Amino acid sequence: MERPSSSESADRVFLLTACDCSPILAALHPSPERMSTRTLPLLFINLGGEMLYILDQRLRAQNIPADKAKKVMNDIITTMFNKKFLEELFKPQELYSKKALRTVFDRLAHASIMRLNQASMDKLYDLMTMAFKYQVLLCPRPKDILLVSFNHMDAIRDFVKDTPSILSQVDETNKQLVEIYTPLSGGEFQLIRQTLLIFFQDMHIRVSIFLKDKVQNSNGRFVLPTSGPVPYGTHTPGLIRMFSCSGEEVRRMQFRDGGNYCGALREGSFEMYGDRVIKLGTNMYSVSRPVETHMSGTSKNSSQHTKVNTTPNPLAKEELNLLARLMGGLEVQKSANTDSGFRVNLFATDEEEEEALISRPDELSYDVINIQATKDKQTNAELAKIMGEFGEMGEPASSSSSKGDDLLAMMDGL
């Protein structure tokens, strides 16, 4: 038999190598059908944790009476960790669009006697998303996203430590996180991380804390460090080792790594309680610092803004159906007495809030989703059934307290 030429052999080696590497390339650049279906609970819990940090800081900054502030936090956490709601959330599913997820957090933020104007809600959501995006980018290894989630859960547990009934809800969710996510492989966590980065890739809102700490550039992009501890289980860069076919080390080469790395810290605890080691996901507002957000451009026509895709999405109906099921778990009935409600402003003054609303680019607004929850008979019947299933969620508020805006009506207006 004729031996193949050297060029043919090289071609065959190349083809074999490309074939063998395809799973790696697919994991690094996943197609939509390859994205993780286990990402949504982590995204929701981490964004929810950041929301609670911000609201806690604003309630204290505005000198809201302690009993009212405590009620706001308890009501939101009760709704956030409702059992039926989390059953829907933990089902394997693709991520919702940014607008759909924003709708869920709109409802969640108004699950108490507190009200937020649109500009303040916009700012709240911007702070939430940029903080978690920064944490995902800085995770030493993909699996550490779970440690970030546990840091948020630990802080949420601390918010309700004096309310056993709510604390049990939080602990139950923590158990689910441990049971579902700790057995996942490193490759599955890489897929989760990649799915999160795809979700965040067009968000470049500047945040004053990040700008002052010089971890964010003026264009809203984060600065990743080239120093510090390396991921757990890895060695500091700077050494190349070459081995023979028998596995014997035959040569070493040093190279300049361009950074200032040190050995890995010990691994954080993935149990219900323990030292998480990494600080990502802890409350950065615990020290009093002003927090502002700024758009990444100077005008509404700035090319840096993400344009809304107006092309009809063939999956939109399915997404809205799933969203409606989640929203059913977040329904909160409006109480008769509206006098006890109060408004929280995430800006220094009402004038700044109004100016922010006027100057915010249209393409960054989140008022496009239209769910005819009360007008469409078929949808109304379906939602009524869903709401009935969620009826035992337990109202966190007494009948004398106000829930702010009528949330079902708000759903119609989205």
N, C-alpha and C positions, 0 to 999 in steps of 0.2 A: 504494500500500500504506500502511496506517495505521501511523503511528509509535507505538511503545510509550510509555506514560506514563513519567514520571521515576521513579515507584516501581517499575514493572516493570523499567526499566533497572537500577536499583539492585539489585533482586533477582537479575537475571541476572549482574551484576558480582560479587555476593557468592557466587553459586553457582559461577561460574567460578574465583574466588579459592580457595574451599574445595576445589574439585576439584584445582586446581594444587598446593595445599599438602598434600594427603593423603599423598604420600610422605614429606614432612618430619615430619608428625605421626606417621606410622607408625614412623619411625625413632626419634622421641623417646619413644614409648610402644609398644614392639614387642609384638605378640601372641606367644604361645608359638611359633607356626610361623615368626615373623619373627626369633627370637633366633638369635644366631650359633652356627654349628656348628664354629667354629674356636677356641672359648674354652677347652675342656678342657685342652689342652697348656699354655697359659699359666697357668691356675689351678694345675695340678699342679706345674709347675716353680717358680713363685713361692712356693707354700705349702711345697714341699720345701726350697727355699732357706732360708726362715725356720726350718723345723724344724732344719736343720743348724746355723744360727747359734745357736739355743737350746741344742741338745745339746752343741755345742762349748763354750759358756759353762758349762754345768752340769758337764761332765766336768772342766773346769779347776777349777771352784769346789769340787768334791768330791775334788780331788787324786787323780784316777784316774791310774795309771801311764801314762806317755806312749805306751808300746807298745800298751796295751789301748785307750786313747782313739783312737789312730790307726787301729787295727783296726776299731773301731766305725764311725768316719767312712768308712773305705774300703769296708766291707761295705755300708753303707746307700747310698752313692753308686754302687757297682757294681750293686746291685739296682735303684736308681732309674733308671739309664741303660742298663739291659739292652736290647739291640737289639730283640728280639721284643716286649718289653713296650711299647717306644716306638712300634713299628709299629702296635700296637693303639691306643695313645693318640692318635697323630697322625691317625687316620682321622676325617673329618668326622662329628661326632655331637653330640647335645645333652649338656648337663651332667648329671652324676649328681645324685641327691639328696644332701643334706648327710650323711645316715647312710651312704649307699653310699661317698661319698668318704672319710668318716672310717674306714670299714672298710679301704680301701686304705692309708691312712696308719698304721693300727694294724699292718698287716702289714709295711709298710716300716720302721717304727720298731723292729720286732722281727726285722729281718733280720740281726742281729749277736748277739754274746754279751751285749749289754745287755738288761736287762728293765726295764719300767715298770709300776708298779701303775696301776689304773684312774684314781685321782685324779690322778696325775702325767700320765697320757696325756691326760686331760681338759684339764688345765692347758696342756699342750704344744699341743694342738690349738686351744685358745682363743687363746693367744698368736700362733700362726701365722695364724689367720684374721683376728684384729683388726689385726695388723700389715699384712697385705696389703690389707685393706679400707681402711685409712688411706692407703696408697700409691695405691690406685685413685682415691680421692676427691681426693687432692692432685695427681694428674697434671695438668699445665697444659693438655694437649690429649690426646685419646684415643690417638693414636699413641705417646705417651710411655710407655704401658703396656709397649711392647716394649723401651724403654730400661730400665725397671724390671726386666724379665725378664733383660736382658743384664747388669745389675748383679749379679743373683743368680748368673747363669752364671759371671761373672768371679770371684766369690768362691768358688764351688764348684770352679772350675778351680784356684784357689790352694790349696784344701784337699788336692788330689791331685797337686800339681805334681811331687812326688817319686816318683809311681807312674805310669810311662808308659802301662801297659795301661789303667788307669782313665781317665787323662787323654784318651786317644784316644776313649773312649766319650763323654766330656763334649764334646769337640770335634765329634764327629759330630752330636750333638744340636744344638749351636750352629749348625752349618752348615744343619741342617734349619730352624731358626728363621729364619735369614737368608733362605733360599730361599723358604720358605712365606709369611712374614709381611711382609717388606719391600715386596713388590709390592702389598700390599693398599691400597685407597683409604682416605681419611679417613672416609668413610661406613661402611666395613666395620669400622674400628677403633671408631667410635662405637657400632656394634652390639655389638661385643665388650665395650666398657666398660659398656654398658647391661645386658648379660647378667650381667656380674660383679656389678653393683650390685643387681640383682634377687636374685642368689644370697646376697649379704651383708645384704640390707635388714633382716632380723629379728635380726641379731647385734649385741648391745649390751653386750658384756662389758667391764668397766672394767679397765684395765691401769695399774699404778702409774707406769711411765715416762711414759705419755701424760698421766695426771692431774697429775704433778709438772711436766711441761712445759706444762701448761695448754692442751693441744690436744684434750682430751677432757673433757666435762662429767661431773658426778656421776651422770647417768642413762645414761652409756655412749655418748652421741652425740658425734661429733667436731665440733670448731670449725674452720671453714674460714677461712683468712686473707683479709683484704681489703687486702693489701699485697704487695710483692715484684714480681719480674719477670712480665710477661705472657707468654702462650704464644708460642712462636716463630712468626714470620710475621704477628703481629698488632700493633696500635698500642695505646698506653696509652689507657684510656677518658678521656672529658672533652670530646670534640669531636664535633659533629654537622655534617656537610656535606650541603648540598642541591644537587641538580643539575637542570638543565633537560632537556627531552625530547631535546635534541641531545647530552647528556652533558657540557655545560659547567657548571662549578661556579658557582652564583649566590649562595650564602649560607653563612655559617658561624655556628654557635652554640656557646658553651661551656656546660658543665654541671658541677656538683660530683659527682665520682665516689664520694665517701664512703670512699675508701681512700687508700693511699699506694703507687701503682704505679710501676714503672720499666720501661725498655725490656727487650725480651726478650734473654736470653742467647743465645749462639751455639747452633746445633743440635747435639745429641749425635750421636755416631757410631753408625750402625746396621750397622757391619761386624763381623766376628769379633772384632777388637781395636780399641780406640780409647777416646777420652775420652767418656764418656756424658753429661757435663755435670751432669745432675741427680743428686742423692744418694739419691733414693728407691730402696729396694731394697738399699742397702748395709747392712753389719752394725752395727746400733745397740747390740749387746751387746759390741762391741770395747772399750768403756770399761766398767769394772766398775761396774754399778749393780744394786741389787736389783730383781727383777721379780716382781710379784704380780698375780694376777687376782682380781676380785671380781664377784659376781653383781650385776645391775642392780636387784635388789629385795631385800627383807629377809625374805621368807618364801616358802615353796613355792607359795603361792597368789597371789603378786604378779602383777598384771595385765600387768607389763612382760615377763614371761617368754613366750616363744613356745610356744604349745600344739602338741603333736604332732597332726597330722591322721591320725585313725584310719580314715578312709574308704578302702576298698580302691582301690588305684591300678591301672587297667587296663593300664598300661605296666610294672607291677612285674616281671612275668616277663621281659620283654625287658631291663629294666635289670639284673636279676640275672644273666641270661645274659651280657650284656656285662661285668658286674662279674666274673663267674667267669672269663672269658677274660683279663681283666687280672690277676686274682689268680693265675692259672696262671703268669704271668710273675714273680710275686713269691714263689713257693714257695721255701722254704729248708728243706732236710732237717735234722732234729734229729741232732746228734752224740751219740755214746755218753757222752762225758765231760761231766758237768754241773757240775763243780767250778770251772771257770774262768769261769763266768758271773758277772755282778755286776748289782746293781740301781742305777738312777739315780733320785734323788728330786728333783723340781722344787720341793719345799718346803724350808724351812729345817730342819725336823725331821720325824721320822716321825709325831709326834703331830699336827702341822699337816696332814700328808697324810691321815691317818685322819679328822680332823675335817672336812676339805674333802670327802671322799667321802661322809660322813654328811649334811652340810648341803647338798650339791648338789641342786637341784630335780630331781625325776624327769623332767620334760619336757626337761631339758637333757642327759640321759644319752644315750649312743649305743650301747645294747645291745639294740636291737630287731630288727635284721636277722637273719634266721634262714636260713642256707644249709646244708642237710643234705648236706654234701660227702662224707661217708663212709658215710651210711646209705642214701641213695637210690641204687639200682643204676644207673638211667639217668644221673643226675647224676654219679655216681662214675665211670662209664665215660667220659662226656664230659670230665670234669676230668682223668682219667687220660690221655686222648688229648691234651688241651691241654698237660698237664705234660710229656708226651713231646716235644711240639713245642718246649717251652721248655727241654728237657734240656741243650742245649749252652750255656746261659747262663753256665756256669762258676762253680763254687762259690767264693765269696770266702773261705770259712773252711777251715782245715785240719780233718782228721778228729778232731783232739784238742780242738777248741774246742766250747763249748756254744752253742747257739742260743737259750737261754732256754726259753720256753714252746714246747710242741709247736704249731706254727702251724696245721697242718691241723685239729687238735682245737680250737684257738681259733676257727677258722672255723665249726665246728659250734656253738660256744657263743654266737655273735654273735646 
